Amino acid sequence: MSDRGMLLELRNIVKKFPGGIVASDHVNFDLKEGEVHTLLGENGAGKTTLMNILFGLYRMDEGEIYLQGRRVHITSPAHALSLGIGMVQQHFTLVPSFTVAENIALGLKKYKFKVDFKEVSKRIEEISKLYNLNIDPSAKVWQLSVGERQKVEILKLLYAKAKIMILDEPTAVLTPQEVESLFKAIRMIKESGTGVIFISHKLREVMEISDRVTVLKSGKVVGTLNRDELDPRKLANMMVGRDVVLKVEKKPKEPGKIVLRVSNLHALNDKGLPALKGISFEMREGEIFGIAGVAGNGQRELAEVIYGLRKPADGKIELLGRDITHTSVMARIKMGISYIPQDRNGVATCPNLSVAENLFLKDQQGEFLFNLKDVVRRSLRRIEKYS
């Protein structure tokens, strides 16, 4: 790694938020050409804040940023992109009703009045083929899986010829197969000389993809390790400040009575094509029932049909012996069915509301008058119970 040119240096970065919170405490970090340098740390360690500073979303209070030896003052994401710095954030910034080509064209300064979508689509196909991303430029974003949407975000940066690519928790909502596909693309990207900053807290993935790892804890750099120094126990200790048990022994559990029964379930996907073809299974009390498969093979559609968000074309769903195939979402919530979707920001939460208000939404169920203090108290009890 030592013979590669230095792309980026962050020197003594400080960022403070109201209330005396120091999110970045004199952080030093650098990135070389053609390497994957991982930022590792627990939630709240300051990883995303540091990268938001680099991408121009936050202004630092102290510190210096150097790109290939030249000091820069990054004022906005548009400025960062013009300098060759791109970021794929945890929550995607795509327009669902637009096609892939239309989303990518949005950020292109080349076209001021009229976009040549034929040219854009051709270039997308070339980049997609080069990096094995397999994305159709004419596909509507709302019809894509979460893994495919992430590929579109990466395509945006590749189209813009970013030399520094920031990936913020990119595997958080991906299946193992999608993670493998993503890592193949990352390896090809770094071979072209692009530097990749990989933000994560998953040790196995960090061990697999990283050339170097910098560990953050409470906004401070704990240390930086080269690839040949990486060890899961050592990294875990640096993350939390103590030894961590990485292997948990779990005794087999005797399953209880049948809670959920799905029989001969059929359903269509968003394109009107068959997604579920005669699915049948039973789930019992005290059981973790896993469903595996490559993205786009019906997992999302199955979950949505069970929860009531998507109508089945045929088949039957029973909860504790009761037929709920055609009941409403609210009725299923009252019966105890919950759903955590892949796109939590777009489907499961209201980002502009507080945590308490989001937790209250499902409890409301037709009430128009409520006590806000009581809502907050109930929310705090839930947070304490499940934290």
C-alpha positions as CSV (number, residue, x, y, z in Angstrom):
1,M,0.0,0.0,0.0
2,S,2.9,2.4,0.7
3,D,3.7,2.9,-3.0
4,R,0.2,4.2,-3.8
5,G,-0.5,7.9,-4.0
6,M,-2.3,9.6,-1.2
7,L,-5.8,10.7,-2.2
8,L,-7.1,12.2,1.0
9,E,-6.0,13.4,4.4
10,L,-8.3,14.6,7.2
11,R,-6.3,16.3,9.9
12,N,-7.5,17.0,13.5
13,I,-11.2,17.2,12.5
14,V,-13.5,18.5,15.3
15,K,-17.3,18.6,15.1
16,K,-19.4,19.6,18.1
17,F,-23.2,19.6,18.3
18,P,-25.5,21.5,20.8
19,G,-25.5,20.1,24.3
20,G,-21.7,19.7,24.5
21,I,-21.7,16.6,22.2
22,V,-18.3,16.1,20.5
23,A,-19.0,13.8,17.5
24,S,-15.5,14.2,16.1
25,D,-12.7,14.8,18.5
26,H,-9.4,15.7,16.6
27,V,-9.8,12.8,14.2
28,N,-7.0,12.0,11.7
29,F,-7.8,9.8,8.7
30,D,-6.3,9.2,5.3
31,L,-7.1,7.3,2.1
32,K,-4.7,6.0,-0.7
33,E,-5.4,5.3,-4.3
34,G,-6.9,1.8,-4.9
35,E,-7.6,0.9,-1.3
36,V,-10.5,0.1,0.9
37,H,-10.1,1.9,4.2
38,T,-12.8,1.0,6.6
39,L,-14.2,3.2,9.4
40,L,-15.2,0.8,12.1
41,G,-17.1,1.5,15.3
42,E,-20.3,1.1,17.2
43,N,-23.5,3.1,16.5
44,G,-22.8,6.6,17.6
45,A,-19.0,6.3,17.4
46,G,-18.9,9.3,14.9
47,K,-18.3,7.4,11.6
48,T,-21.1,8.9,9.6
49,T,-20.6,12.4,11.1
50,L,-17.0,12.4,9.9
51,M,-18.0,11.4,6.4
52,N,-20.8,13.9,6.3
53,I,-18.1,16.5,6.9
54,L,-16.0,15.2,4.0
55,F,-19.1,15.1,1.7
56,G,-20.0,18.7,2.6
57,L,-23.2,17.9,4.6
58,Y,-21.7,19.3,7.8
59,R,-19.2,22.0,8.5
60,M,-16.3,21.1,10.8
61,D,-15.5,23.3,13.7
62,E,-11.8,22.7,13.5
63,G,-9.4,20.8,11.2
64,E,-8.1,20.6,7.7
65,I,-8.9,18.5,4.6
66,Y,-6.3,17.8,1.9
67,L,-7.0,16.2,-1.5
68,Q,-3.9,14.9,-3.2
69,G,-1.8,17.3,-1.1
70,R,-4.0,20.4,-1.8
71,R,-6.0,21.9,1.1
72,V,-9.7,22.3,0.3
73,H,-12.7,23.8,2.0
74,I,-15.8,21.7,1.1
75,T,-18.9,23.7,1.3
76,S,-21.6,21.4,-0.1
77,P,-22.3,17.9,-1.5
78,A,-22.2,19.5,-5.0
79,H,-18.8,20.9,-4.3
80,A,-17.6,17.5,-3.0
81,L,-18.8,15.8,-6.2
82,S,-17.0,18.4,-8.3
83,L,-13.8,17.4,-6.4
84,G,-14.4,13.7,-7.1
85,I,-15.9,12.8,-3.7
86,G,-19.1,10.7,-3.8
87,M,-21.2,9.2,-1.0
88,V,-23.7,6.4,-0.9
89,Q,-25.7,7.2,2.2
90,Q,-27.6,4.7,4.4
91,H,-30.9,6.1,3.1
92,F,-30.9,6.3,-0.6
93,T,-31.4,9.6,-2.5
94,L,-33.3,8.3,-5.5
95,V,-36.6,9.4,-7.0
96,P,-38.8,6.3,-7.0
97,S,-41.1,7.3,-9.9
98,F,-38.1,8.0,-12.2
99,T,-36.1,5.4,-14.2
100,V,-32.5,4.5,-13.4
101,A,-31.3,6.7,-16.3
102,E,-33.5,9.7,-15.2
103,N,-32.1,9.4,-11.6
104,I,-28.5,9.4,-12.8
105,A,-29.1,12.3,-15.3
106,L,-30.4,14.5,-12.5
107,G,-26.9,15.2,-11.2
108,L,-25.3,15.7,-14.6
109,K,-24.1,19.3,-15.4
110,K,-23.4,18.3,-19.0
111,Y,-27.1,18.6,-19.9
112,K,-28.5,22.1,-19.1
113,F,-31.8,22.1,-21.1
114,K,-32.3,18.7,-22.8
115,V,-31.0,15.3,-21.6
116,D,-29.8,12.8,-24.2
117,F,-31.3,9.7,-22.4
118,K,-30.1,7.4,-25.2
119,E,-26.5,8.5,-24.5
120,V,-27.0,8.3,-20.8
121,S,-28.5,4.8,-21.0
122,K,-25.7,3.6,-23.2
123,R,-23.1,4.8,-20.8
124,I,-25.0,3.3,-17.8
125,E,-25.0,-0.1,-19.7
126,E,-21.3,0.2,-20.3
127,I,-20.4,1.0,-16.7
128,S,-22.9,-1.7,-15.4
129,K,-21.3,-4.3,-17.6
130,L,-17.7,-3.2,-16.6
131,Y,-18.4,-3.5,-12.9
132,N,-20.9,-6.4,-13.1
133,L,-23.7,-4.4,-11.6
134,N,-26.4,-5.7,-14.0
135,I,-28.8,-2.7,-13.9
136,D,-31.4,-1.9,-16.6
137,P,-31.3,1.9,-17.3
138,S,-35.0,1.9,-18.2
139,A,-36.2,0.2,-15.0
140,K,-38.3,2.3,-12.6
141,V,-36.6,2.7,-9.2
142,W,-39.7,1.8,-7.3
143,Q,-39.7,-1.6,-8.9
144,L,-36.1,-2.4,-7.9
145,S,-35.0,-4.3,-4.8
146,V,-33.0,-2.5,-2.1
147,G,-29.8,-4.2,-3.3
148,E,-30.5,-3.0,-6.8
149,R,-31.2,0.6,-5.6
150,Q,-27.9,0.6,-3.9
151,K,-26.2,-0.4,-7.2
152,V,-27.9,2.6,-8.8
153,E,-26.4,4.9,-6.2
154,I,-23.0,3.4,-6.9
155,L,-23.6,3.8,-10.7
156,K,-24.3,7.5,-10.1
157,L,-20.8,7.9,-8.5
158,L,-19.1,5.8,-11.2
159,Y,-20.9,7.8,-13.9
160,A,-19.6,11.0,-12.3
161,K,-16.0,9.5,-12.2
162,A,-15.6,9.8,-8.4
163,K,-12.1,9.2,-7.2
164,I,-13.2,8.8,-3.6
165,M,-16.3,6.7,-2.8
166,I,-17.8,6.7,0.6
167,L,-20.1,3.7,1.4
168,D,-22.1,4.3,4.6
169,E,-23.2,1.0,6.1
170,P,-23.7,-0.4,2.6
171,T,-24.6,-4.0,3.8
172,A,-27.1,-3.0,6.4
173,V,-30.2,-4.2,4.5
174,L,-28.5,-6.6,2.0
175,T,-28.8,-10.4,1.8
176,P,-25.6,-12.5,1.9
177,Q,-25.7,-12.9,-1.8
178,E,-26.1,-9.2,-2.4
179,V,-23.2,-8.5,0.0
180,E,-21.0,-10.9,-2.1
181,S,-22.1,-9.1,-5.3
182,L,-21.3,-5.7,-3.7
183,F,-17.9,-6.8,-2.6
184,K,-17.0,-8.0,-6.1
185,A,-18.0,-4.6,-7.5
186,I,-15.9,-2.8,-4.7
187,R,-12.8,-4.9,-5.6
188,M,-13.2,-4.0,-9.3
189,I,-13.7,-0.3,-8.4
190,K,-10.5,-0.1,-6.3
191,E,-8.5,-1.8,-9.1
192,S,-9.3,1.3,-11.2
193,G,-7.5,3.5,-8.7
194,T,-10.6,4.7,-6.8
195,G,-10.3,4.9,-3.1
196,V,-13.2,3.5,-1.1
197,I,-14.1,4.4,2.5
198,F,-16.2,1.6,3.9
199,I,-18.3,2.4,7.0
200,S,-19.4,-0.6,9.0
201,H,-19.6,-2.3,12.4
202,K,-19.8,-5.8,11.1
203,L,-16.5,-7.6,11.8
204,R,-16.7,-10.4,9.4
205,E,-17.3,-8.1,6.4
206,V,-14.6,-5.7,7.6
207,M,-12.1,-8.6,7.7
208,E,-13.1,-9.6,4.2
209,I,-13.0,-6.3,2.3
210,S,-10.6,-4.0,4.1
211,D,-7.0,-3.0,3.2
212,R,-6.8,-0.9,6.4
213,V,-9.2,-0.3,9.3
214,T,-9.5,2.7,11.5
215,V,-11.5,2.2,14.7
216,L,-13.6,5.1,16.1
217,K,-15.0,5.2,19.7
218,S,-16.9,8.1,21.1
219,G,-15.6,10.4,18.3
220,K,-12.0,9.5,18.8
221,V,-9.6,7.4,16.8
222,V,-8.6,4.3,18.8
223,G,-6.1,3.1,16.2
224,T,-5.5,2.1,12.6
225,L,-4.5,-1.5,11.5
226,N,-3.2,-2.8,8.2
227,R,-4.7,-5.9,6.6
228,D,-2.1,-8.3,8.0
229,E,-2.7,-7.0,11.5
230,L,-6.5,-7.6,11.4
231,D,-8.0,-9.9,14.1
232,P,-11.7,-10.0,15.0
233,R,-11.1,-10.1,18.8
234,K,-8.6,-7.2,18.6
235,L,-11.0,-5.1,16.5
236,A,-13.9,-5.9,18.9
237,N,-11.8,-4.9,21.9
238,M,-10.9,-1.6,20.2
239,M,-14.6,-0.9,19.3
240,V,-16.0,-1.4,22.8
241,G,-13.0,-1.1,25.1
242,R,-13.2,-4.7,26.5
243,D,-13.0,-8.3,25.5
244,V,-16.0,-9.5,23.6
245,V,-17.4,-13.1,23.3
246,L,-17.7,-13.6,19.5
247,K,-19.3,-17.1,19.7
248,V,-22.6,-17.8,21.5
249,E,-23.6,-21.3,22.4
250,K,-27.4,-21.8,21.9
251,K,-29.3,-24.9,23.0
252,P,-31.9,-26.4,20.7
253,K,-35.4,-25.2,21.5
254,E,-38.5,-27.3,21.4
255,P,-41.0,-25.5,19.1
256,G,-44.5,-24.8,20.4
257,K,-47.9,-24.8,18.8
258,I,-48.5,-23.5,15.2
259,V,-48.9,-19.7,15.2
260,L,-48.8,-18.9,11.5
261,R,-49.9,-21.2,8.6
262,V,-49.4,-20.2,4.9
263,S,-51.1,-22.4,2.3
264,N,-50.6,-22.4,-1.5
265,L,-49.9,-18.7,-1.5
266,H,-49.7,-16.9,-4.9
267,A,-49.0,-13.2,-5.5
268,L,-47.8,-10.8,-8.2
269,N,-44.8,-8.4,-7.9
270,D,-44.9,-4.7,-8.8
271,K,-44.5,-5.4,-12.5
272,G,-47.5,-7.6,-12.5
273,L,-45.5,-10.9,-12.8
274,P,-45.8,-13.9,-10.5
275,A,-43.7,-13.5,-7.4
276,L,-45.1,-16.2,-5.2
277,K,-46.0,-19.5,-6.7
278,G,-47.8,-21.9,-4.3
279,I,-45.8,-21.0,-1.1
280,S,-46.8,-23.1,2.0
281,F,-45.2,-23.3,5.4
282,E,-45.9,-23.3,9.2
283,M,-44.3,-21.2,11.9
284,R,-44.5,-22.2,15.6
285,E,-44.3,-20.4,18.9
286,G,-40.7,-19.6,20.1
287,E,-39.3,-20.3,16.7
288,I,-37.1,-18.2,14.4
289,F,-38.2,-19.1,10.9
290,G,-35.6,-18.1,8.2
291,I,-36.4,-17.5,4.6
292,A,-33.4,-17.3,2.3
293,G,-32.9,-16.4,-1.4
294,V,-31.3,-14.1,-3.8
295,A,-32.9,-10.6,-3.9
296,G,-35.9,-10.4,-6.2
297,N,-37.2,-13.9,-5.6
298,G,-40.3,-13.1,-3.7
299,Q,-39.1,-12.4,-0.1
300,R,-40.4,-8.9,0.0
301,E,-43.7,-9.8,-1.6
302,L,-44.2,-12.7,0.9
303,A,-43.7,-10.4,3.9
304,E,-46.1,-7.8,2.4
305,V,-48.8,-10.4,1.7
306,I,-48.5,-11.7,5.3
307,Y,-48.7,-8.2,6.7
308,G,-51.6,-7.2,4.4
309,L,-49.7,-4.6,2.3
310,R,-50.1,-6.7,-0.8
311,K,-53.2,-8.7,-1.9
312,P,-52.7,-12.4,-2.6
313,A,-53.8,-13.8,-6.0
314,D,-54.6,-17.1,-4.3
315,G,-54.0,-19.1,-1.2
316,K,-54.7,-18.8,2.5
317,I,-53.0,-17.2,5.6
318,E,-54.0,-18.3,9.1
319,L,-53.0,-16.8,12.4
320,L,-53.7,-19.0,15.5
321,G,-56.2,-20.9,13.4
322,R,-58.0,-17.8,12.2
323,D,-58.2,-17.0,8.5
324,I,-56.7,-13.5,8.0
325,T,-56.1,-13.7,4.2
326,H,-58.3,-10.7,3.4
327,T,-58.2,-8.7,6.7
328,S,-56.8,-5.2,6.9
329,V,-53.3,-4.2,8.0
330,M,-54.7,-2.5,11.1
331,A,-56.6,-5.7,12.0
332,R,-53.4,-7.7,11.7
333,I,-51.5,-5.2,13.9
334,K,-54.1,-5.6,16.6
335,M,-53.7,-9.4,16.3
336,G,-50.0,-9.0,17.0
337,I,-48.3,-9.1,13.6
338,S,-45.4,-6.6,13.1
339,Y,-43.3,-5.9,10.1
340,I,-39.8,-4.4,9.8
341,P,-39.2,-3.7,6.0
342,Q,-36.0,-3.4,4.1
343,D,-36.7,0.3,3.4
344,R,-37.3,1.4,7.0
345,N,-36.9,5.1,6.2
346,G,-39.4,5.0,3.2
347,V,-41.9,2.5,4.6
348,A,-41.7,2.0,8.3
349,T,-41.0,5.5,9.8
350,C,-41.8,9.1,9.4
351,P,-38.4,10.9,9.4
352,N,-39.9,14.3,10.3
353,L,-41.6,13.0,13.4
354,S,-39.9,12.2,16.7
355,V,-39.2,8.7,18.0
356,A,-42.1,9.1,20.5
357,E,-44.5,10.2,17.7
358,N,-43.4,7.3,15.4
359,L,-44.0,4.8,18.2
360,F,-47.4,6.4,18.9
361,L,-48.7,6.0,15.4
362,K,-49.7,2.4,15.6
363,D,-51.1,2.9,19.1
364,Q,-53.3,5.7,18.0
365,Q,-55.9,3.5,16.1
366,G,-58.6,6.1,15.6
367,E,-58.0,8.3,18.7
368,F,-58.0,12.0,18.0
369,L,-57.1,13.3,21.5
370,F,-54.0,12.3,23.3
371,N,-51.6,13.4,26.0
372,L,-48.1,14.1,24.6
373,K,-46.4,13.6,27.9
374,D,-48.1,10.2,28.3
375,V,-46.9,9.3,24.7
376,V,-43.3,10.2,25.7
377,R,-43.5,8.2,29.0
378,R,-44.8,5.1,27.1
379,S,-42.0,5.5,24.5
380,L,-39.3,5.8,27.2
381,R,-40.7,2.6,28.9
382,R,-40.4,0.8,25.5
383,I,-36.9,2.1,24.8
384,E,-35.8,1.0,28.3
385,K,-37.4,-2.4,28.0
386,Y,-35.8,-3.3,24.7
387,S,-32.5,-1.6,25.0
